[in-house]
Structure formats: structure tokens, C-alpha cells
Amino acid sequence: MFCVIIGIIVVTGFDTIHTYHVAIVGFLAAGMVFTTSSVNSLIYWSNGSKEAAAAGFILMSMVSIVWIFHFGSQPSASHRQTLDSFALHKDRAPSRNSRHMTQSYARPETTHSANLPPQMYNANQLAGFETSSPVTGYPGGALGANK
């Protein structure tokens, strides 16, 4: 559990929790098995130091359970947002108002005029994706173009 605690400090310090959260949960689960086994072997002794060690292992098991729920859940979970609200660097899920990428493509609306041919896109709709040269990326020019 000492190595798990050091690992959590390092992962949190380098802000790589999203990368290593599955490994952290696995190590915490293994550590919880060891701490609960230690409690079982130490609690039945009449020696005060062994009973105190068993009490410490009980507390460590409780902290391990809280960490498993924290690191094993998504950032959008309500209990994780509550705990993360106390942090300086907020770990929040994307808001529902933000635009997300989709696989479908919706063609922007075009305006039709009696005198002008329909204009498919203007510079605002393209937002910097317009090309200034007729380079197509195909060897020999555009497909179907005569040389």
C-alpha cells in the first residue's frame, strides 16, 4: 500500500490520472486484499501493538475503498464532481452545451436568388477550410480531369 500511495502521488502530480486510472484501481484492489488479510491475522492477538496495527489496517482499507470508487468512476459521476470541486484544477466532464464531433454531416443552408446561382458556402461557414489552390492530392490532378 505504501507503493500505491507513492504511485497515486506521482500520477496526481504529473496530472496523468486519466491515463493510469485503471492501473491505480487494480493496484488498490490488490492492496485492499493485503490490508484486510493483515487485519484478520492481527486483530485476534491480545498484544496492544498488534491491535493498533490492525486498527490502522482497517483505516487503510476504508481509504482504499474510497479511492477505488473515486479512480474507478468517470469524471462525470456526481460523487467525483463533488470531490473534485475542492481541487484547484477542476476535473469536469464536457458541458452539454459544447459541440461534439459526429459522424453525420449536415450541409449548411444555402440562399437562392433569382439572379444569382446558388452559393453553397461562404467564408464564415467554411471557417478557414477553404483552399486557395486547385491541388487535389491525387497524382496527375483531379479525378476525371483532362490533361
Accessible surface in RSA format (square Angstrom, percent):
REM  Atomic radii and reference values for relative SASA: ProtOr
REM  Chains: A
REM  Algorithm: Lee & Richards
REM  Probe-radius: 1.40
REM  Slices: 20
REM RES _ NUM      All-atoms   Total-Side   Main-Chain    Non-polar    All polar
REM                ABS   REL    ABS   REL    ABS   REL    ABS   REL    ABS   REL
RES MET A   1    46.45  24.1  10.51   7.0  35.94  85.6  10.51   8.9  35.94  47.6
RES PHE A   2   149.31  74.7 143.47  88.9   5.84  15.2 144.69  87.7   4.62  13.2
RES CYS A   3   105.48  79.8  94.32 105.2  11.17  26.2  34.52  87.5  70.96  76.5
RES VAL A   4    22.34  14.7  16.24  14.7   6.10  14.7  21.54  18.7   0.80   2.2
RES ILE A   5    57.83  32.9  57.70  43.0   0.13   0.3  57.70  41.6   0.13   0.3
RES ILE A   6    78.40  44.6  78.40  58.4   0.00   0.0  78.40  56.5   0.00   0.0
RES GLY A   7    29.62  36.5   0.00   N/A  29.62  36.5  29.49  80.9   0.13   0.3
RES ILE A   8    15.49   8.8  15.05  11.2   0.45   1.1  15.14  10.9   0.35   1.0
RES ILE A   9   106.90  60.8 101.67  75.7   5.23  12.6 104.46  75.2   2.44   6.6
RES VAL A  10    72.90  48.0  68.25  61.8   4.65  11.2  72.89  63.3   0.01   0.0
RES VAL A  11    19.27  12.7  18.80  17.0   0.47   1.1  19.27  16.7   0.00   0.0
RES THR A  12    72.13  51.3  61.13  62.0  11.00  26.2  57.40  77.1  14.73  22.3
RES GLY A  13    66.24  81.7   0.00   N/A  66.24  81.7  35.57  97.6  30.66  68.7
RES PHE A  14   153.92  77.0 134.57  83.4  19.35  50.4 138.85  84.2  15.08  43.1
RES ASP A  15    95.02  66.6  75.53  75.2  19.48  46.1  26.08  61.4  68.93  68.7
RES THR A  16    43.79  31.1  40.73  41.3   3.06   7.3  41.12  55.2   2.68   4.0
RES ILE A  17    30.92  17.6  30.33  22.6   0.59   1.4  30.33  21.8   0.59   1.6
RES HIS A  18   105.88  57.9  93.16  64.8  12.72  32.5  66.75  68.8  39.13  45.5
RES THR A  19    98.32  69.9  69.01  70.0  29.31  69.8  49.25  66.2  49.07  74.2
RES TYR A  20   107.96  50.4 106.86  60.8   1.10   2.9  62.46  46.9  45.51  56.1
RES HIS A  21    55.16  30.1  55.16  38.3   0.00   0.0  39.14  40.3  16.02  18.6
RES VAL A  22   110.61  72.8 105.20  95.2   5.41  13.0 107.36  93.3   3.25   8.8
RES ALA A  23    45.02  41.4  32.66  50.4  12.36  28.1  42.46  59.8   2.56   6.8
RES ILE A  24    10.60   6.0   9.64   7.2   0.97   2.3  10.60   7.6   0.00   0.0
RES VAL A  25    36.19  23.8  36.19  32.8   0.00   0.0  36.19  31.4   0.00   0.0
RES GLY A  26    41.01  50.6   0.00   N/A  41.01  50.6  34.31  94.2   6.70  15.0
RES PHE A  27   128.86  64.5 127.13  78.7   1.73   4.5 127.63  77.4   1.23   3.5
RES LEU A  28     0.00   0.0   0.00   0.0   0.00   0.0   0.00   0.0   0.00   0.0
RES ALA A  29    45.18  41.5  42.75  66.0   2.43   5.5  43.85  61.8   1.33   3.5
RES ALA A  30    48.74  44.8  41.07  63.4   7.67  17.5  47.60  67.0   1.14   3.0
RES GLY A  31     4.79   5.9   0.00   N/A   4.79   5.9   4.19  11.5   0.61   1.4
RES MET A  32    53.61  27.8  53.46  35.4   0.14   0.3  53.52  45.5   0.08   0.1
RES VAL A  33    97.36  64.1  94.37  85.4   2.99   7.2  96.78  84.1   0.59   1.6
RES PHE A  34   142.94  71.5 141.23  87.5   1.71   4.4 141.93  86.0   1.01   2.9
RES THR A  35     2.96   2.1   2.55   2.6   0.41   1.0   2.96   4.0   0.00   0.0
RES THR A  36    65.62  46.7  59.21  60.0   6.42  15.3  46.59  62.6  19.04  28.8
RES SER A  37    66.20  55.9  57.21  76.4   8.99  20.7  26.34  56.1  39.86  55.8
RES SER A  38    30.91  26.1  27.59  36.8   3.32   7.7   6.43  13.7  24.48  34.3
RES VAL A  39    24.98  16.4  24.98  22.6   0.00   0.0  24.98  21.7   0.00   0.0
RES ASN A  40    96.75  66.7  89.74  86.7   7.01  16.9  18.43  44.4  78.32  75.7
RES SER A  41    70.32  59.4  53.69  71.7  16.64  38.3  51.09 108.8  19.24  27.0
RES LEU A  42    35.90  20.0  35.90  25.7   0.00   0.0  35.90  25.2   0.00   0.0
RES ILE A  43    67.10  38.2  56.36  42.0  10.75  25.9  56.36  40.6  10.75  29.2
RES TYR A  44   178.56  83.4 144.80  82.4  33.76  87.9 108.54  81.6  70.02  86.3
RES TRP A  45   132.90  53.3 127.98  61.9   4.92  11.5 118.90  63.4  14.00  22.7
RES SER A  46   114.67  96.9  83.13 110.9  31.54  72.7  50.31 107.1  64.36  90.2
RES ASN A  47    75.50  52.1  66.56  64.3   8.94  21.5  21.15  50.9  54.35  52.5
RES GLY A  48    47.41  58.5   0.00   N/A  47.41  58.5  34.21  93.9  13.19  29.5
RES SER A  49    77.96  65.9  60.81  81.2  17.15  39.5  54.91 116.9  23.05  32.3
RES LYS A  50    69.15  33.7  68.18  41.8   0.97   2.3  37.89  34.1  31.26  33.3
RES GLU A  51    76.40  43.9  72.32  54.7   4.08   9.7  19.54  37.8  56.86  46.4
RES ALA A  52    66.28  60.9  50.21  77.5  16.07  36.6  57.50  81.0   8.78  23.3
RES ALA A  53    43.03  39.6  29.80  46.0  13.22  30.1  41.08  57.9   1.95   5.2
RES ALA A  54     0.00   0.0   0.00   0.0   0.00   0.0   0.00   0.0   0.00   0.0
RES ALA A  55    49.53  45.5  47.78  73.7   1.75   4.0  48.73  68.6   0.80   2.1
RES GLY A  56    32.57  40.2   0.00   N/A  32.57  40.2  29.13  79.9   3.45   7.7
RES PHE A  57    59.06  29.5  58.26  36.1   0.80   2.1  58.26  35.3   0.80   2.3
RES ILE A  58    70.41  40.1  69.66  51.9   0.75   1.8  70.28  50.6   0.13   0.4
RES LEU A  59   108.59  60.5 108.10  77.3   0.49   1.2 108.25  76.0   0.34   0.9
RES MET A  60    62.93  32.6  58.26  38.6   4.67  11.1  61.47  52.3   1.47   1.9
RES SER A  61    10.66   9.0  10.66  14.2   0.00   0.0  10.66  22.7   0.01   0.0
RES MET A  62   104.74  54.2 102.25  67.7   2.49   5.9  89.83  76.4  14.91  19.8
RES VAL A  63    71.09  46.8  69.64  63.0   1.46   3.5  71.05  61.7   0.04   0.1
RES SER A  64     0.00   0.0   0.00   0.0   0.00   0.0   0.00   0.0   0.00   0.0
RES ILE A  65    74.60  42.5  74.31  55.4   0.28   0.7  74.56  53.7   0.04   0.1
RES VAL A  66    84.43  55.6  82.20  74.4   2.23   5.4  83.64  72.7   0.79   2.1
RES TRP A  67    64.46  25.9  64.46  31.2   0.00   0.0  39.25  20.9  25.20  40.9
RES ILE A  68    40.66  23.1  39.46  29.4   1.20   2.9  39.46  28.4   1.20   3.2
RES PHE A  69   133.12  66.6 129.77  80.4   3.35   8.7 132.32  80.2   0.80   2.3
RES HIS A  70    26.95  14.7  26.59  18.5   0.36   0.9  12.45  12.8  14.50  16.9
RES PHE A  71     9.25   4.6   9.25   5.7   0.00   0.0   9.25   5.6   0.00   0.0
RES GLY A  72    48.84  60.2   0.00   N/A  48.84  60.2  14.85  40.7  33.99  76.1
RES SER A  73    23.08  19.5  13.70  18.3   9.38  21.6  20.58  43.8   2.50   3.5
RES GLN A  74   121.84  68.1 118.96  86.9   2.88   6.9  44.67  95.1  77.17  58.5
RES PRO A  75    25.72  18.7  25.72  23.4   0.00   0.0  25.72  21.2   0.00   0.0
RES SER A  76    66.57  56.2  49.31  65.8  17.26  39.8  24.88  53.0  41.69  58.4
RES ALA A  77    26.54  24.4  16.22  25.0  10.32  23.5  26.49  37.3   0.05   0.1
RES SER A  78    89.09  75.3  79.63 106.3   9.46  21.8  50.42 107.4  38.68  54.2
RES HIS A  79    82.21  44.9  74.21  51.6   8.00  20.5  67.72  69.8  14.49  16.9
RES ARG A  80     6.80   2.9   6.80   3.5   0.00   0.0   0.00   0.0   6.80   4.1
RES GLN A  81    76.28  42.7  69.41  50.7   6.87  16.4  19.22  40.9  57.06  43.3
RES THR A  82    82.59  58.7  76.90  78.0   5.68  13.5  57.79  77.6  24.80  37.5
RES LEU A  83    86.77  48.3  76.71  54.9  10.06  25.3  76.73  53.9  10.04  27.0
RES ASP A  84    19.59  13.7  18.82  18.7   0.77   1.8   4.22   9.9  15.37  15.3
RES SER A  85    58.59  49.5  43.39  57.9  15.20  35.0  37.05  78.9  21.54  30.2
RES PHE A  86   166.00  83.1 133.94  83.0  32.06  83.4 138.91  84.2  27.09  77.5
RES ALA A  87    41.61  38.3  29.89  46.1  11.72  26.6  39.70  55.9   1.91   5.0
RES LEU A  88   186.13 103.7 154.64 110.6  31.49  79.1 157.88 110.9  28.25  76.0
RES HIS A  89   130.89  71.5 118.59  82.4  12.30  31.5  88.31  91.0  42.58  49.5
RES LYS A  90    85.57  41.7  68.59  42.1  16.97  40.4  52.29  47.1  33.28  35.4
RES ASP A  91    31.50  22.1  29.15  29.0   2.35   5.6  15.19  35.7  16.31  16.3
RES ARG A  92   173.91  73.0 148.23  75.6  25.68  61.1  50.16  68.6 123.75  75.0
RES ALA A  93    31.99  29.4  16.45  25.4  15.54  35.4  18.82  26.5  13.17  34.9
RES PRO A  94   118.24  86.2  90.19  82.2  28.05 102.0 102.35  84.5  15.90  98.8
RES SER A  95    70.29  59.4  52.57  70.2  17.72  40.8  47.56 101.3  22.74  31.9
RES ARG A  96   239.09 100.4 203.32 103.6  35.77  85.2  83.81 114.5 155.28  94.1
RES ASN A  97   146.40 101.0 115.92 112.0  30.48  73.4  34.21  82.3 112.19 108.4
RES SER A  98    58.64  49.6  40.02  53.4  18.63  42.9  42.67  90.9  15.97  22.4
RES ARG A  99   235.37  98.8 200.55 102.2  34.82  82.9  82.87 113.3 152.49  92.4
RES HIS A 100   145.25  79.4 123.04  85.5  22.21  56.8 100.83 103.9  44.42  51.7
RES MET A 101   187.91  97.3 158.66 105.0  29.25  69.6 124.70 106.0  63.20  83.7
RES THR A 102    82.10  58.4  51.70  52.4  30.40  72.4  42.99  57.7  39.11  59.1
RES GLN A 103   188.60 105.5 154.65 113.0  33.96  80.8  66.44 141.4 122.16  92.7
RES SER A 104    92.70  78.3  70.40  94.0  22.31  51.4  54.41 115.9  38.30  53.7
RES TYR A 105   162.81  76.0 130.81  74.4  32.01  83.3 118.97  89.4  43.84  54.0
RES ALA A 106    90.66  83.4  66.68 102.9  23.98  54.6  73.41 103.4  17.25  45.7
RES ARG A 107   134.71  56.6 113.38  57.8  21.33  50.8  41.86  57.2  92.85  56.3
RES PRO A 108    34.81  25.4  21.84  19.9  12.97  47.2  31.91  26.3   2.90  18.0
RES GLU A 109   152.90  87.8 140.60 106.4  12.29  29.3  67.04 129.7  85.85  70.1
RES THR A 110    27.87  19.8   8.83   9.0  19.05  45.4   2.42   3.3  25.45  38.5
RES THR A 111   110.58  78.7 101.41 102.8   9.18  21.9  83.11 111.6  27.47  41.5
RES HIS A 112   140.32  76.7 106.93  74.3  33.39  85.4  79.10  81.5  61.22  71.2
RES SER A 113    62.46  52.8  40.99  54.7  21.47  49.5  30.28  64.5  32.18  45.1
RES ALA A 114   111.61 102.6  61.97  95.6  49.64 112.9  74.23 104.5  37.38  99.0
RES ASN A 115   141.01  97.2 108.44 104.8  32.56  78.4  27.95  67.3 113.05 109.3
RES LEU A 116   122.36  68.1 116.18  83.1   6.18  15.5 117.66  82.6   4.69  12.6
RES PRO A 117   108.39  79.0  92.54  84.4  15.84  57.6  99.86  82.4   8.53  53.0
RES PRO A 118    77.19  56.3  61.93  56.5  15.26  55.5  62.00  51.2  15.19  94.4
RES GLN A 119   105.61  59.1  95.45  69.8  10.17  24.2  38.86  82.7  66.75  50.6
RES MET A 120    84.22  43.6  79.18  52.4   5.04  12.0  59.11  50.3  25.11  33.3
RES TYR A 121    74.54  34.8  57.24  32.6  17.30  45.0  42.99  32.3  31.55  38.9
RES ASN A 122    64.91  44.8  60.05  58.0   4.86  11.7  21.27  51.2  43.63  42.2
RES ALA A 123    73.77  67.8  58.13  89.7  15.64  35.6  60.76  85.6  13.02  34.5
RES ASN A 124   132.68  91.5 110.28 106.6  22.40  53.9  28.85  69.4 103.82 100.3
RES GLN A 125    81.70  45.7  47.40  34.6  34.30  81.7  28.19  60.0  53.51  40.6
RES LEU A 126    55.87  31.1  52.28  37.4   3.59   9.0  54.20  38.1   1.67   4.5
RES ALA A 127    73.82  67.9  44.77  69.1  29.06  66.1  57.71  81.3  16.11  42.7
RES GLY A 128    62.71  77.3   0.00   N/A  62.71  77.3  30.19  82.8  32.53  72.8
RES PHE A 129   171.03  85.6 148.60  92.0  22.43  58.4 152.72  92.6  18.31  52.4
RES GLU A 130    94.30  54.1  70.75  53.5  23.55  56.1  45.88  88.8  48.42  39.5
RES THR A 131   113.39  80.6  83.81  85.0  29.58  70.5  63.59  85.4  49.80  75.3
RES SER A 132   125.43 106.0  79.39 105.9  46.04 106.1  57.28 122.0  68.15  95.5
RES SER A 133    54.41  46.0  46.94  62.6   7.46  17.2  32.60  69.4  21.81  30.5
RES PRO A 134   129.31  94.2 104.08  94.9  25.23  91.7 117.88  97.3  11.43  71.1
RES VAL A 135   122.31  80.5  95.67  86.6  26.64  64.2 102.05  88.7  20.26  55.0
RES THR A 136    61.35  43.6  28.53  28.9  32.82  78.2  35.68  47.9  25.67  38.8
RES GLY A 137    70.54  87.0   0.00   N/A  70.54  87.0  39.69 108.9  30.84  69.1
RES TYR A 138   119.19  55.6 108.87  61.9  10.32  26.9  67.22  50.5  51.97  64.1
RES PRO A 139   134.86  98.3 102.35  93.3  32.52 118.2 114.55  94.6  20.32 126.3
RES GLY A 140    53.76  66.3   0.00   N/A  53.76  66.3  27.18  74.6  26.58  59.5
RES GLY A 141    36.06  44.5   0.00   N/A  36.06  44.5  28.60  78.5   7.46  16.7
RES ALA A 142    46.80  43.0  36.68  56.6  10.12  23.0  37.01  52.1   9.78  25.9
RES LEU A 143   139.34  77.6 112.26  80.3  27.08  68.1 114.81  80.6  24.53  66.0
RES GLY A 144    83.06 102.4   0.00   N/A  83.06 102.4  44.62 122.5  38.44  86.1
RES ALA A 145    61.06  56.1  32.82  50.6  28.24  64.2  41.72  58.7  19.34  51.2
RES ASN A 146   151.48 104.5 118.06 114.1  33.42  80.5  33.18  79.8 118.30 114.3
RES LYS A 147   216.22 105.5 139.28  85.5  76.94 183.2 123.07 110.8  93.15  99.2
END  Absolute sums over single chains surface
CHAIN  1 A    12142.0       9731.9       2410.1       8059.4       4082.7
END  Absolute sums over all chains
TOTAL         12142.0       9731.9       2410.1       8059.4       4082.7
